Amino acid sequence: MTGSRGFAVLGLLVPALISCTDERVVFRDRDLLADIPSASNGYLGYSNTAEKLTVCGNCHIGQQTDWVGTAHADAWNTLAANAGRQALCEGCHTVSEVGNDIETAQVGWTSTQDERFHDVQCESCHGPGLTHVQNPGATQPLASLGVTIGGTTGCGECHSGVHHPFVEEWAESGHGTVVASPSTRPECIGCHTGQGALAAMGANDAEYKEKTSSTPLPIACGVCHDPHGSGNDRQLRFAIDVPDEEQNLCMRCHHKRALPESASPTRGPHSPEGPLLLGEAGWFPPNMPIEPGQRILGTHGSEANPRLCAGCHVYQYQVTDKQTGAFVVAVTGHRFEATPCVNAQGAPTGADACARTERSYASCARSGCHGSPEAARSAHTTAELRLTTLAQQLNAQLAKVPVAEFSSTDNRYSTAEGARFNAQLGLMNGTEVHNPFLAEALLIGSIAQVQKDYGVSPSAAVDLTMKLGRR
């Protein structure tokens, strides 16, 4: 390619008229840059607006094919169909200076009003493509994986504000923070850094500005959502409705140390939510009346809650003024709090701690598990009380077990170590919600097994009936 000439585009495979077997390939040399408005400032947009073929997509065929099925590829029509649309919205529904960290002046749509810049295309994130097209080997217009609120980096410039505050909520979540120690430990970076998480998901072909940076990124938007598109809803890299630790997006990280480790019996549970939800966490005492491979499920891990983790933790709703009915804010669920602390209007406050009566249990009623938010709040309180009582009783028994039982070095875990793991699991924040039935059965089984193996009886009357029929 020389000068301003475009790509040699492979045309249709055309059967010859004289034979059913002869074929010839027709190459059509098109100048893809001839119609680029000079005012676009190096932005290229579509080469075929009707077919939504971007100039970039003539070479980057895989990305073009995936992207054309995304909501970004229909962003302009989405805006046009909105009765409340305004001109100020157009920058986020087109190729413009909005969305990448390169431009400050108007470019693309905002400088030309040319329909070739409709929709959120490649250049919306990667920046102008002209220089790269003219000399592909000289420049690599990589997009940023980083996100800033109200800034010009990543998804935050568009996916923010009271109508869609995805980034503001994400910044208040655990995903929006890099924790110092785990972000540097090789065994932890796969879940605690954006770079490590992408690599752990197998997205090794993903190229972005910070890929080789020594500064770890948080679990940003592009870690869970593939900007180029995917076969999953919302462009997610993995599905959220699959009851499989390796194939469920949330569980790929939230499934660590759900079982006691024989090599390190002193270590307790660590992020065991996935297996707990699926009924596979904890130490199963020999007296547990279940068949091999049987799972003890709660409603949250069953077909009644098809979105599993996201069914409760990604709950979207609108907040309106209780007196006037006026719109206040749209909640996107990207704080990932199942029961967030809310104010008098019902809007999340961002606080980590508050009274249970100040928490919203709306997601619990919506997910198909509870008849009302009030019923969910009562069930939460009851389950927590039951598990706390059983775990405290078990810990009281374990305090009377010989210390030697907690220091095995023969690559096994003793009854005492397994029971201690179950006590820790029962007291973990969230266990009473993720699977109270499994946790209760594990604690009851542990209390009975400790009594049998060490002769240490419960100090108080404990109902040791395993109600395993509640699944």
ZIWO-V518268 format. One line per field, one symbol per residue. phi: phi as a letter, one per 40 degrees, with the letter a starting at -180 (. if undefined). psi: psi as a letter, one per 30 degrees, with the letter a starting at -180 (. if undefined). burial: # if it has 16 or more other ideal C-beta (glycine too) atoms within 10 Angstrom, else .. Layout:
phi->???
psi->???
burial->???
//
This chain:
phi->.bfbcccccccccbccccacbcbbcbbbcbccbcbcccccggcbgccacccfccdcccbccccccccccccccbcccccccccccbccccccbacacchbbbcbccafccbbfcccbcgccdccbcgcbdccccadccbbccccccbbcgbbbgcccbcagccacdcccdccccccbccdcccbcdcbccbbbccccccccgccccbadcdbccccccccdcccbcdchacbdggccbcbbbcaccbcdcccbcacfcbccccbcccccafcdcdcccgbcgcccdcccbcdgcbbbbccbbccbccfdcdbcbbbabbbcccbgccbacccgccgbcbccbcccgcdcgccbaccccbcbccccccgcbcadccccccccccccccccccccccccccbcdddcbbcbbfabcdcccccccccccccchdcbcacccccccccccdccccccbgbcdcbcbccccccccb
psi->klbgkaljkkaljjkkfflffklkkkkjjkjffegkkfffhgkebkfjeeghjleeffeieeeeeeefglfefgeeeeeefkfgklefffffgljafkflgekflklbefffgkffglljaefeefakfeeeefieffkjiklkflkkkgagkafffeillffiheeeeefflffgkjkeefffkefffffgkeeeeeeffghffkklegegkfjklailefeekjffllglkggkfllfgkikeffkeeffehgkhflkkefiffkakjhgeeeeegggllkjlfgkillkfkkjklefgaffifgbefeefikklkklkfefgkkelkkfggfhkeilklaffgkkffkekllefgkkgefeeefgelfleeeeeeeeeeeeeeeeeeeeeeeeeffgkkeffghkghhlkleeeeeeeeeeeffkkfefeeifeeeeeeeeeeeeeeeeffgjlkflkkjgkjiffi.
burial->.....##......................#.##..#...########....#######....##.###.#.#####..#.........###############..#######.#.###############.###......#.######...#########...##########.##.....##....###########.##....#.###.....###############.#..#######.#.#..#############....#..##.###############..#.......#######..#.#########.#.#........###############...###..........######..#.##..#..##.##..##.##..##.##..##..#...#.......################..#####################.##.#.#...#...#.#...
//
